[in-house]
Amino acid sequence: MDGRYILFGVSRGKEPELWRISAEGGQPQNLGIRMEGIHTLSVHPDGRRIAFSGGSIIREVWALENYLPKP
């Protein structure tokens, strides 16, 4: 990346948004990318493409009662 912008996340609700601001100051810009759990962000050297991972891990515990037939 050419160092012209700083990327950052804004959390408003369940899906954080990806924003940028010029390294020289000014108004922040919403990049229009929203996803829960954005991480591992990588910017291509040309500054025009980004790659990232996202999503959430759902952990569940289930209890089964009266599942097996009676002897």
PDB file of N, CA, C and O in Angstrom:
ATOM      1  N   MET A   1       0.849  -1.179   0.000  1.00  0.00           N
ATOM      2  CA  MET A   1       0.000   0.000   0.000  1.00  0.00           C
ATOM      3  C   MET A   1       0.890   1.235   0.000  1.00  0.00           C
ATOM      4  O   MET A   1       2.006   1.193   0.517  1.00  0.00           O
ATOM      5  N   ASP A   2       0.427   2.294  -0.553  1.00  0.00           N
ATOM      6  CA  ASP A   2       1.237   3.486  -0.728  1.00  0.00           C
ATOM      7  C   ASP A   2       1.267   4.406   0.488  1.00  0.00           C
ATOM      8  O   ASP A   2       1.940   5.435   0.448  1.00  0.00           O
ATOM      9  N   GLY A   3       0.562   4.071   1.565  1.00  0.00           N
ATOM     10  CA  GLY A   3       0.581   4.871   2.783  1.00  0.00           C
ATOM     11  C   GLY A   3      -0.289   6.117   2.739  1.00  0.00           C
ATOM     12  O   GLY A   3      -0.197   6.966   3.626  1.00  0.00           O
ATOM     13  N   ARG A   4      -1.131   6.240   1.720  1.00  0.00           N
ATOM     14  CA  ARG A   4      -1.977   7.439   1.622  1.00  0.00           C
ATOM     15  C   ARG A   4      -3.180   7.373   2.541  1.00  0.00           C
ATOM     16  O   ARG A   4      -3.721   8.416   2.908  1.00  0.00           O
ATOM     17  N   TYR A   5      -3.622   6.169   2.929  1.00  0.00           N
ATOM     18  CA  TYR A   5      -4.815   6.019   3.747  1.00  0.00           C
ATOM     19  C   TYR A   5      -4.555   5.124   4.950  1.00  0.00           C
ATOM     20  O   TYR A   5      -3.664   4.275   4.937  1.00  0.00           O
ATOM     21  N   ILE A   6      -5.348   5.331   5.981  1.00  0.00           N
ATOM     22  CA  ILE A   6      -5.369   4.479   7.162  1.00  0.00           C
ATOM     23  C   ILE A   6      -6.716   3.779   7.169  1.00  0.00           C
ATOM     24  O   ILE A   6      -7.757   4.433   7.110  1.00  0.00           O
ATOM     25  N   LEU A   7      -6.705   2.454   7.242  1.00  0.00           N
ATOM     26  CA  LEU A   7      -7.940   1.663   7.296  1.00  0.00           C
ATOM     27  C   LEU A   7      -8.270   1.376   8.752  1.00  0.00           C
ATOM     28  O   LEU A   7      -7.382   1.144   9.571  1.00  0.00           O
ATOM     29  N   PHE A   8      -9.577   1.396   9.064  1.00  0.00           N
ATOM     30  CA  PHE A   8     -10.008   1.097  10.426  1.00  0.00           C
ATOM     31  C   PHE A   8     -11.446   0.598  10.408  1.00  0.00           C
ATOM     32  O   PHE A   8     -12.190   0.828   9.454  1.00  0.00           O
ATOM     33  N   GLY A   9     -11.816  -0.084  11.472  1.00  0.00           N
ATOM     34  CA  GLY A   9     -13.171  -0.609  11.600  1.00  0.00           C
ATOM     35  C   GLY A   9     -14.019   0.252  12.509  1.00  0.00           C
ATOM     36  O   GLY A   9     -13.528   0.818  13.486  1.00  0.00           O
ATOM     37  N   VAL A  10     -15.305   0.349  12.180  1.00  0.00           N
ATOM     38  CA  VAL A  10     -16.279   1.062  13.006  1.00  0.00           C
ATOM     39  C   VAL A  10     -17.361   0.056  13.368  1.00  0.00           C
ATOM     40  O   VAL A  10     -17.986  -0.540  12.490  1.00  0.00           O
ATOM     41  N   SER A  11     -17.575  -0.127  14.653  1.00  0.00           N
ATOM     42  CA  SER A  11     -18.548  -1.114  15.108  1.00  0.00           C
ATOM     43  C   SER A  11     -19.845  -0.415  15.475  1.00  0.00           C
ATOM     44  O   SER A  11     -19.927   0.302  16.472  1.00  0.00           O
ATOM     45  N   ARG A  12     -20.868  -0.641  14.638  1.00  0.00           N
ATOM     46  CA  ARG A  12     -22.211  -0.113  14.903  1.00  0.00           C
ATOM     47  C   ARG A  12     -23.182  -1.266  14.718  1.00  0.00           C
ATOM     48  O   ARG A  12     -23.674  -1.501  13.614  1.00  0.00           O
ATOM     49  N   GLY A  13     -23.449  -1.966  15.771  1.00  0.00           N
ATOM     50  CA  GLY A  13     -24.336  -3.113  15.662  1.00  0.00           C
ATOM     51  C   GLY A  13     -23.550  -4.392  15.430  1.00  0.00           C
ATOM     52  O   GLY A  13     -22.378  -4.497  15.791  1.00  0.00           O
ATOM     53  N   LYS A  14     -24.219  -5.361  14.820  1.00  0.00           N
ATOM     54  CA  LYS A  14     -23.638  -6.695  14.679  1.00  0.00           C
ATOM     55  C   LYS A  14     -22.533  -6.760  13.626  1.00  0.00           C
ATOM     56  O   LYS A  14     -21.584  -7.528  13.782  1.00  0.00           O
ATOM     57  N   GLU A  15     -22.640  -5.975  12.567  1.00  0.00           N
ATOM     58  CA  GLU A  15     -21.670  -6.063  11.476  1.00  0.00           C
ATOM     59  C   GLU A  15     -20.804  -4.805  11.417  1.00  0.00           C
ATOM     60  O   GLU A  15     -21.267  -3.754  10.974  1.00  0.00           O
ATOM     61  N   PRO A  16     -19.560  -4.907  11.859  1.00  0.00           N
ATOM     62  CA  PRO A  16     -18.659  -3.751  11.765  1.00  0.00           C
ATOM     63  C   PRO A  16     -18.439  -3.339  10.304  1.00  0.00           C
ATOM     64  O   PRO A  16     -18.567  -4.148   9.385  1.00  0.00           O
ATOM     65  N   GLU A  17     -18.108  -2.067  10.122  1.00  0.00           N
ATOM     66  CA  GLU A  17     -17.888  -1.519   8.787  1.00  0.00           C
ATOM     67  C   GLU A  17     -16.411  -1.161   8.628  1.00  0.00           C
ATOM     68  O   GLU A  17     -15.743  -0.804   9.599  1.00  0.00           O
ATOM     69  N   LEU A  18     -15.914  -1.259   7.407  1.00  0.00           N
ATOM     70  CA  LEU A  18     -14.542  -0.887   7.113  1.00  0.00           C
ATOM     71  C   LEU A  18     -14.524   0.539   6.561  1.00  0.00           C
ATOM     72  O   LEU A  18     -15.248   0.862   5.619  1.00  0.00           O
ATOM     73  N   TRP A  19     -13.692   1.380   7.159  1.00  0.00           N
ATOM     74  CA  TRP A  19     -13.580   2.791   6.788  1.00  0.00           C
ATOM     75  C   TRP A  19     -12.131   3.106   6.454  1.00  0.00           C
ATOM     76  O   TRP A  19     -11.229   2.315   6.731  1.00  0.00           O
ATOM     77  N   ARG A  20     -11.918   4.285   5.848  1.00  0.00           N
ATOM     78  CA  ARG A  20     -10.568   4.778   5.622  1.00  0.00           C
ATOM     79  C   ARG A  20     -10.556   6.293   5.830  1.00  0.00           C
ATOM     80  O   ARG A  20     -11.578   6.973   5.727  1.00  0.00           O
ATOM     81  N   ILE A  21      -9.357   6.787   6.126  1.00  0.00           N
ATOM     82  CA  ILE A  21      -9.149   8.228   6.232  1.00  0.00           C
ATOM     83  C   ILE A  21      -7.780   8.530   5.629  1.00  0.00           C
ATOM     84  O   ILE A  21      -6.851   7.730   5.742  1.00  0.00           O
ATOM     85  N   SER A  22      -7.670   9.656   5.006  1.00  0.00           N
ATOM     86  CA  SER A  22      -6.397  10.061   4.420  1.00  0.00           C
ATOM     87  C   SER A  22      -5.361  10.200   5.531  1.00  0.00           C
ATOM     88  O   SER A  22      -5.677  10.685   6.617  1.00  0.00           O
ATOM     89  N   ALA A  23      -4.130   9.779   5.264  1.00  0.00           N
ATOM     90  CA  ALA A  23      -3.055   9.912   6.239  1.00  0.00           C
ATOM     91  C   ALA A  23      -2.753  11.375   6.519  1.00  0.00           C
ATOM     92  O   ALA A  23      -2.120  11.693   7.526  1.00  0.00           O
ATOM     93  N   GLU A  24      -3.195  12.265   5.647  1.00  0.00           N
ATOM     94  CA  GLU A  24      -2.983  13.697   5.827  1.00  0.00           C
ATOM     95  C   GLU A  24      -4.150  14.365   6.555  1.00  0.00           C
ATOM     96  O   GLU A  24      -4.110  15.570   6.804  1.00  0.00           O
ATOM     97  N   GLY A  25      -5.191  13.597   6.900  1.00  0.00           N
ATOM     98  CA  GLY A  25      -6.361  14.142   7.592  1.00  0.00           C
ATOM     99  C   GLY A  25      -7.541  14.256   6.652  1.00  0.00           C
ATOM    100  O   GLY A  25      -7.467  13.831   5.499  1.00  0.00           O
ATOM    101  N   GLY A  26      -8.618  14.822   7.137  1.00  0.00           N
ATOM    102  CA  GLY A  26      -9.825  14.972   6.333  1.00  0.00           C
ATOM    103  C   GLY A  26     -10.964  14.145   6.886  1.00  0.00           C
ATOM    104  O   GLY A  26     -10.909  13.665   8.018  1.00  0.00           O
ATOM    105  N   GLN A  27     -11.990  13.984   6.084  1.00  0.00           N
ATOM    106  CA  GLN A  27     -13.185  13.255   6.497  1.00  0.00           C
ATOM    107  C   GLN A  27     -13.008  11.750   6.272  1.00  0.00           C
ATOM    108  O   GLN A  27     -12.524  11.338   5.217  1.00  0.00           O
ATOM    109  N   PRO A  28     -13.392  10.931   7.246  1.00  0.00           N
ATOM    110  CA  PRO A  28     -13.365   9.473   7.044  1.00  0.00           C
ATOM    111  C   PRO A  28     -14.363   9.077   5.963  1.00  0.00           C
ATOM    112  O   PRO A  28     -15.380   9.745   5.772  1.00  0.00           O
ATOM    113  N   GLN A  29     -14.070   7.994   5.263  1.00  0.00           N
ATOM    114  CA  GLN A  29     -14.943   7.479   4.206  1.00  0.00           C
ATOM    115  C   GLN A  29     -15.316   6.035   4.501  1.00  0.00           C
ATOM    116  O   GLN A  29     -14.453   5.206   4.785  1.00  0.00           O
ATOM    117  N   ASN A  30     -16.607   5.744   4.430  1.00  0.00           N
ATOM    118  CA  ASN A  30     -17.093   4.372   4.572  1.00  0.00           C
ATOM    119  C   ASN A  30     -16.825   3.647   3.255  1.00  0.00           C
ATOM    120  O   ASN A  30     -17.231   4.123   2.195  1.00  0.00           O
ATOM    121  N   LEU A  31     -16.146   2.504   3.310  1.00  0.00           N
ATOM    122  CA  LEU A  31     -15.817   1.754   2.104  1.00  0.00           C
ATOM    123  C   LEU A  31     -16.956   0.837   1.649  1.00  0.00           C
ATOM    124  O   LEU A  31     -16.854   0.194   0.604  1.00  0.00           O
ATOM    125  N   GLY A  32     -18.031   0.776   2.426  1.00  0.00           N
ATOM    126  CA  GLY A  32     -19.177  -0.032   2.029  1.00  0.00           C
ATOM    127  C   GLY A  32     -18.987  -1.524   2.256  1.00  0.00           C
ATOM    128  O   GLY A  32     -19.703  -2.339   1.674  1.00  0.00           O
ATOM    129  N   ILE A  33     -18.027  -1.883   3.096  1.00  0.00           N
ATOM    130  CA  ILE A  33     -17.784  -3.298   3.410  1.00  0.00           C
ATOM    131  C   ILE A  33     -18.220  -3.529   4.841  1.00  0.00           C
ATOM    132  O   ILE A  33     -17.688  -2.924   5.772  1.00  0.00           O
ATOM    133  N   ARG A  34     -19.210  -4.426   5.012  1.00  0.00           N
ATOM    134  CA  ARG A  34     -19.725  -4.764   6.337  1.00  0.00           C
ATOM    135  C   ARG A  34     -19.695  -6.273   6.501  1.00  0.00           C
ATOM    136  O   ARG A  34     -20.193  -7.010   5.650  1.00  0.00           O
ATOM    137  N   MET A  35     -19.113  -6.726   7.590  1.00  0.00           N
ATOM    138  CA  MET A  35     -19.094  -8.162   7.863  1.00  0.00           C
ATOM    139  C   MET A  35     -18.721  -8.382   9.321  1.00  0.00           C
ATOM    140  O   MET A  35     -17.855  -7.705   9.874  1.00  0.00           O
ATOM    141  N   GLU A  36     -19.388  -9.331   9.914  1.00  0.00           N
ATOM    142  CA  GLU A  36     -19.075  -9.688  11.290  1.00  0.00           C
ATOM    143  C   GLU A  36     -17.701 -10.337  11.347  1.00  0.00           C
ATOM    144  O   GLU A  36     -17.397 -11.214  10.539  1.00  0.00           O
ATOM    145  N   GLY A  37     -16.880  -9.922  12.278  1.00  0.00           N
ATOM    146  CA  GLY A  37     -15.594 -10.559  12.527  1.00  0.00           C
ATOM    147  C   GLY A  37     -14.523 -10.306  11.476  1.00  0.00           C
ATOM    148  O   GLY A  37     -13.727 -11.203  11.200  1.00  0.00           O
ATOM    149  N   ILE A  38     -14.474  -9.121  10.883  1.00  0.00           N
ATOM    150  CA  ILE A  38     -13.420  -8.833   9.900  1.00  0.00           C
ATOM    151  C   ILE A  38     -12.063  -8.920  10.585  1.00  0.00           C
ATOM    152  O   ILE A  38     -11.849  -8.323  11.641  1.00  0.00           O
ATOM    153  N   HIS A  39     -11.153  -9.666   9.977  1.00  0.00           N
ATOM    154  CA  HIS A  39      -9.787  -9.766  10.495  1.00  0.00           C
ATOM    155  C   HIS A  39      -8.854 -10.185   9.363  1.00  0.00           C
ATOM    156  O   HIS A  39      -9.305 -10.455   8.250  1.00  0.00           O
ATOM    157  N   THR A  40      -7.571 -10.237   9.643  1.00  0.00           N
ATOM    158  CA  THR A  40      -6.544 -10.637   8.686  1.00  0.00           C
ATOM    159  C   THR A  40      -6.663  -9.817   7.399  1.00  0.00           C
ATOM    160  O   THR A  40      -6.745 -10.369   6.302  1.00  0.00           O
ATOM    161  N   LEU A  41      -6.670  -8.521   7.550  1.00  0.00           N
ATOM    162  CA  LEU A  41      -6.809  -7.609   6.422  1.00  0.00           C
ATOM    163  C   LEU A  41      -5.459  -7.445   5.730  1.00  0.00           C
ATOM    164  O   LEU A  41      -4.432  -7.262   6.383  1.00  0.00           O
ATOM    165  N   SER A  42      -5.474  -7.514   4.395  1.00  0.00           N
ATOM    166  CA  SER A  42      -4.261  -7.347   3.602  1.00  0.00           C
ATOM    167  C   SER A  42      -4.579  -6.463   2.398  1.00  0.00           C
ATOM    168  O   SER A  42      -5.540  -6.717   1.671  1.00  0.00           O
ATOM    169  N   VAL A  43      -3.780  -5.438   2.194  1.00  0.00           N
ATOM    170  CA  VAL A  43      -3.995  -4.506   1.094  1.00  0.00           C
ATOM    171  C   VAL A  43      -2.956  -4.789   0.011  1.00  0.00           C
ATOM    172  O   VAL A  43      -1.764  -4.904   0.298  1.00  0.00           O
ATOM    173  N   HIS A  44      -3.415  -4.900  -1.235  1.00  0.00           N
ATOM    174  CA  HIS A  44      -2.519  -5.108  -2.369  1.00  0.00           C
ATOM    175  C   HIS A  44      -1.632  -3.872  -2.531  1.00  0.00           C
ATOM    176  O   HIS A  44      -2.082  -2.762  -2.246  1.00  0.00           O
ATOM    177  N   PRO A  45      -0.401  -4.031  -2.976  1.00  0.00           N
ATOM    178  CA  PRO A  45       0.490  -2.876  -3.149  1.00  0.00           C
ATOM    179  C   PRO A  45      -0.061  -1.774  -4.063  1.00  0.00           C
ATOM    180  O   PRO A  45       0.322  -0.613  -3.917  1.00  0.00           O
ATOM    181  N   ASP A  46      -0.949  -2.115  -4.997  1.00  0.00           N
ATOM    182  CA  ASP A  46      -1.505  -1.079  -5.875  1.00  0.00           C
ATOM    183  C   ASP A  46      -2.557  -0.217  -5.165  1.00  0.00           C
ATOM    184  O   ASP A  46      -3.005   0.787  -5.720  1.00  0.00           O
ATOM    185  N   GLY A  47      -2.961  -0.601  -3.930  1.00  0.00           N
ATOM    186  CA  GLY A  47      -3.917   0.173  -3.155  1.00  0.00           C
ATOM    187  C   GLY A  47      -5.353   0.079  -3.643  1.00  0.00           C
ATOM    188  O   GLY A  47      -6.229   0.749  -3.097  1.00  0.00           O
ATOM    189  N   ARG A  48      -5.614  -0.733  -4.657  1.00  0.00           N
ATOM    190  CA  ARG A  48      -6.958  -0.825  -5.231  1.00  0.00           C
ATOM    191  C   ARG A  48      -7.700  -2.089  -4.819  1.00  0.00           C
ATOM    192  O   ARG A  48      -8.903  -2.203  -5.055  1.00  0.00           O
ATOM    193  N   ARG A  49      -6.999  -3.039  -4.206  1.00  0.00           N
ATOM    194  CA  ARG A  49      -7.634  -4.306  -3.824  1.00  0.00           C
ATOM    195  C   ARG A  49      -7.260  -4.670  -2.397  1.00  0.00           C
ATOM    196  O   ARG A  49      -6.143  -4.420  -1.943  1.00  0.00           O
ATOM    197  N   ILE A  50      -8.224  -5.268  -1.697  1.00  0.00           N
ATOM    198  CA  ILE A  50      -7.967  -5.762  -0.349  1.00  0.00           C
ATOM    199  C   ILE A  50      -8.497  -7.190  -0.233  1.00  0.00           C
ATOM    200  O   ILE A  50      -9.402  -7.603  -0.958  1.00  0.00           O
ATOM    201  N   ALA A  51      -7.915  -7.912   0.685  1.00  0.00           N
ATOM    202  CA  ALA A  51      -8.388  -9.260   1.003  1.00  0.00           C
ATOM    203  C   ALA A  51      -8.525  -9.337   2.519  1.00  0.00           C
ATOM    204  O   ALA A  51      -7.734  -8.745   3.254  1.00  0.00           O
ATOM    205  N   PHE A  52      -9.531 -10.068   2.978  1.00  0.00           N
ATOM    206  CA  PHE A  52      -9.717 -10.217   4.413  1.00  0.00           C
ATOM    207  C   PHE A  52     -10.510 -11.477   4.692  1.00  0.00           C
ATOM    208  O   PHE A  52     -11.140 -12.049   3.803  1.00  0.00           O
ATOM    209  N   SER A  53     -10.464 -11.893   5.936  1.00  0.00           N
ATOM    210  CA  SER A  53     -11.284 -13.001   6.423  1.00  0.00           C
ATOM    211  C   SER A  53     -12.351 -12.406   7.320  1.00  0.00           C
ATOM    212  O   SER A  53     -12.205 -11.298   7.835  1.00  0.00           O
ATOM    213  N   GLY A  54     -13.422 -13.156   7.499  1.00  0.00           N
ATOM    214  CA  GLY A  54     -14.471 -12.672   8.379  1.00  0.00           C
ATOM    215  C   GLY A  54     -15.441 -13.772   8.725  1.00  0.00           C
ATOM    216  O   GLY A  54     -15.319 -14.907   8.264  1.00  0.00           O
ATOM    217  N   GLY A  55     -16.399 -13.419   9.539  1.00  0.00           N
ATOM    218  CA  GLY A  55     -17.409 -14.378   9.968  1.00  0.00           C
ATOM    219  C   GLY A  55     -17.300 -14.621  11.463  1.00  0.00           C
ATOM    220  O   GLY A  55     -16.494 -14.001  12.156  1.00  0.00           O
ATOM    221  N   SER A  56     -18.107 -15.511  11.929  1.00  0.00           N
ATOM    222  CA  SER A  56     -18.091 -15.826  13.352  1.00  0.00           C
ATOM    223  C   SER A  56     -18.119 -17.328  13.547  1.00  0.00           C
ATOM    224  O   SER A  56     -18.539 -18.085  12.672  1.00  0.00           O
ATOM    225  N   ILE A  57     -17.666 -17.729  14.698  1.00  0.00           N
ATOM    226  CA  ILE A  57     -17.689 -19.143  15.073  1.00  0.00           C
ATOM    227  C   ILE A  57     -18.832 -19.327  16.054  1.00  0.00           C
ATOM    228  O   ILE A  57     -18.923 -18.625  17.061  1.00  0.00           O
ATOM    229  N   ILE A  58     -19.689 -20.262  15.754  1.00  0.00           N
ATOM    230  CA  ILE A  58     -20.810 -20.555  16.637  1.00  0.00           C
ATOM    231  C   ILE A  58     -20.507 -21.874  17.352  1.00  0.00           C
ATOM    232  O   ILE A  58     -20.291 -22.908  16.719  1.00  0.00           O
ATOM    233  N   ARG A  59     -20.498 -21.813  18.648  1.00  0.00           N
ATOM    234  CA  ARG A  59     -20.265 -23.023  19.439  1.00  0.00           C
ATOM    235  C   ARG A  59     -21.582 -23.403  20.101  1.00  0.00           C
ATOM    236  O   ARG A  59     -22.261 -22.564  20.693  1.00  0.00           O
ATOM    237  N   GLU A  60     -21.932 -24.683  19.992  1.00  0.00           N
ATOM    238  CA  GLU A  60     -23.184 -25.150  20.579  1.00  0.00           C
ATOM    239  C   GLU A  60     -22.939 -26.425  21.363  1.00  0.00           C
ATOM    240  O   GLU A  60     -22.070 -27.228  21.023  1.00  0.00           O
ATOM    241  N   VAL A  61     -23.710 -26.591  22.401  1.00  0.00           N
ATOM    242  CA  VAL A  61     -23.730 -27.834  23.172  1.00  0.00           C
ATOM    243  C   VAL A  61     -25.169 -28.303  23.190  1.00  0.00           C
ATOM    244  O   VAL A  61     -26.068 -27.562  23.585  1.00  0.00           O
ATOM    245  N   TRP A  62     -25.384 -29.532  22.763  1.00  0.00           N
ATOM    246  CA  TRP A  62     -26.731 -30.094  22.728  1.00  0.00           C
ATOM    247  C   TRP A  62     -26.848 -31.188  23.787  1.00  0.00           C
ATOM    248  O   TRP A  62     -25.903 -31.945  24.011  1.00  0.00           O
ATOM    249  N   ALA A  63     -27.987 -31.267  24.424  1.00  0.00           N
ATOM    250  CA  ALA A  63     -28.284 -32.333  25.370  1.00  0.00           C
ATOM    251  C   ALA A  63     -29.478 -33.121  24.822  1.00  0.00           C
ATOM    252  O   ALA A  63     -30.553 -32.561  24.606  1.00  0.00           O
ATOM    253  N   LEU A  64     -29.280 -34.409  24.602  1.00  0.00           N
ATOM    254  CA  LEU A  64     -30.361 -35.255  24.094  1.00  0.00           C
ATOM    255  C   LEU A  64     -30.910 -36.080  25.252  1.00  0.00           C
ATOM    256  O   LEU A  64     -30.173 -36.805  25.921  1.00  0.00           O
ATOM    257  N   GLU A  65     -32.196 -35.960  25.474  1.00  0.00           N
ATOM    258  CA  GLU A  65     -32.831 -36.709  26.551  1.00  0.00           C
ATOM    259  C   GLU A  65     -33.801 -37.719  25.958  1.00  0.00           C
ATOM    260  O   GLU A  65     -34.465 -37.464  24.953  1.00  0.00           O
ATOM    261  N   ASN A  66     -33.863 -38.879  26.616  1.00  0.00           N
ATOM    262  CA  ASN A  66     -34.760 -39.961  26.189  1.00  0.00           C
ATOM    263  C   ASN A  66     -34.521 -40.330  24.728  1.00  0.00           C
ATOM    264  O   ASN A  66     -35.462 -40.614  23.987  1.00  0.00           O
ATOM    265  N   TYR A  67     -33.281 -40.323  24.333  1.00  0.00           N
ATOM    266  CA  TYR A  67     -32.906 -40.596  22.949  1.00  0.00           C
ATOM    267  C   TYR A  67     -32.868 -42.107  22.665  1.00  0.00           C
ATOM    268  O   TYR A  67     -33.360 -42.565  21.634  1.00  0.00           O
ATOM    269  N   LEU A  68     -32.282 -42.865  23.589  1.00  0.00           N
ATOM    270  CA  LEU A  68     -32.147 -44.319  23.374  1.00  0.00           C
ATOM    271  C   LEU A  68     -33.435 -45.033  23.739  1.00  0.00           C
ATOM    272  O   LEU A  68     -34.137 -44.619  24.662  1.00  0.00           O
ATOM    273  N   PRO A  69     -33.755 -46.122  23.009  1.00  0.00           N
ATOM    274  CA  PRO A  69     -34.971 -46.864  23.347  1.00  0.00           C
ATOM    275  C   PRO A  69     -34.827 -47.548  24.700  1.00  0.00           C
ATOM    276  O   PRO A  69     -33.718 -47.876  25.121  1.00  0.00           O
ATOM    277  N   LYS A  70     -35.959 -47.762  25.385  1.00  0.00           N
ATOM    278  CA  LYS A  70     -35.941 -48.425  26.691  1.00  0.00           C
ATOM    279  C   LYS A  70     -35.609 -49.896  26.497  1.00  0.00           C
ATOM    280  O   LYS A  70     -36.051 -50.515  25.530  1.00  0.00           O
ATOM    281  N   PRO A  71     -34.812 -50.468  27.438  1.00  0.00           N
ATOM    282  CA  PRO A  71     -34.429 -51.897  27.313  1.00  0.00           C
ATOM    283  C   PRO A  71     -35.595 -52.843  27.448  1.00  0.00           C
ATOM    284  O   PRO A  71     -35.418 -54.058  27.365  1.00  0.00           O
TER     285      PRO A  71
END
